[in-house]
């Protein structure tokens, strides 16, 4: 069963990718959808068997590497943590596959698109089912490759190509850090299998090493490099710039990659490696600092974005920040709980945005929408549900997981706990503000699209609405139904050693005033958003004009792209241009192929002058040659 779960998406990708033209669009869509849907049902069965009945499986596929002391198997490892990720990956992927049938109906390359989706799903499954760091890294890179193909799917658009390359390059920075972390583990532990590494990691926790000019505990270096890998994949601040630009891909890609799967790989890595991170308080503090800062940064930028997909993209970045600082506080189970609930409502919002874009004939600027709730009522209702869950509205999915993170920060005694709880509360308010801004600008007020006839704005077909309905059920009920399992009193038994806690983790009830603080701010943001973005826009325009530098700072995303362009892109281009013109053109070509051909041509041009065509000229040359030859023999 586990083999089918993992390899069915790969088989579908292979068949449709190589034989899609022969099979046709419809059959290609059916094959990929059926295979991924079967994987989704098998994942649910596996979750019930593993997580709810405390089982652990390790299915050996083949002997993979045997070199010296390194012996690795290609395996499918399933514990509680893996089973949760399997449900998230396959269920969201299955619904995205089905949704794509309607959304990509006018695209001429449907088989290629469906093949890429299934390939991505397989790579993600390989990542989460690995039992060693090398297999994880293989899936890690495979996910990066598949994301490159999906983001740049519309390769004829320069912006899509640029976004795909940007995502690929930025992720390579993080991947380099992950590779160094794995190298250090193998160097000092002597193995890369999770079970062996986690069993022996305590033996090196007091060891100091010199690296890159610094002397520090080895465990700190390992954890920091592993976290750098997680930062790249999960778009944390400094390595986040690829995520908003990745919206250039089709909307189903945004939902699949940036809602529930690829970007959560970093969180999964940190939680999987909890037996390592628990011995490095320095790394945990760093994770809290980076995660909380990312949550705040992304929320501030999301407030001023006008592209509907970019608003949701920055929302993803912000929520990933919540997950990371929860993990940094040692609340790994709460981080995964938020990952689980977030998958449903964020995929719902992305696919809902796709439905809006479909209705407005590919328009993505919210300033050109408005007044659409009567035209697309089902999409409107479903996106409101997703918004309620995202903002942490009481009794929706996000309420249980996000509030648990903020409460964990409130009760924590670590050095950055105060910073995290402050950022958590403030960001929750901003999340509600920009989320309702999206709803009100898109669906309420006046119809602002001058290029679209209001009568032509229509609801999406059933094949697009049905996945939204199913995701809405997760957005409503997943928090309430699973909170007792994930973060309840018996969470240790539920996770069954798939998450390691060096010290006993408790989550006492906070004071009443604090428990009510976040929900009150979330609710307060709703009338504020309606007033500023629908009822009285002049007040907001006046505020922007007074604070224009601040507005420009946020619109330009804290100038990270400009800063990286100045520090890295331009110097890299100049260095490349120097080596091209000086090293390649002048030296290599000048003294190599081009120089040699010039010499040969010059010699041949001179030689041609001797070809006069007169016999006595040739006889004269022969005579001179013979004379010189005879002279040589007479002398020597």
URTA-V225980 format. One record per helix or strand of 2 or more residues. SS is the DSSP state (helix for helix, strand for strand). FROM is the first residue (numbers start at 1). TO is the last residue. If there is no record, write none. Layout:
{{SS,FROM,TO} {SS,FROM,TO}}
This chain:
{{helix,2,23} {helix,25,50} {strand,57,67} {strand,70,78} {helix,80,103} {helix,110,128} {helix,133,151} {helix,158,189} {helix,194,204} {strand,208,211} {strand,214,217} {helix,218,233} {helix,241,248} {helix,251,260} {helix,262,272} {helix,274,277} {helix,281,302} {helix,308,328} {helix,332,359} {helix,366,368} {helix,377,391} {helix,397,411} {helix,417,443} {helix,454,456} {helix,462,487} {helix,491,495} {helix,512,535} {helix,537,546} {helix,548,555} {helix,557,591} {helix,593,608} {helix,615,635}}
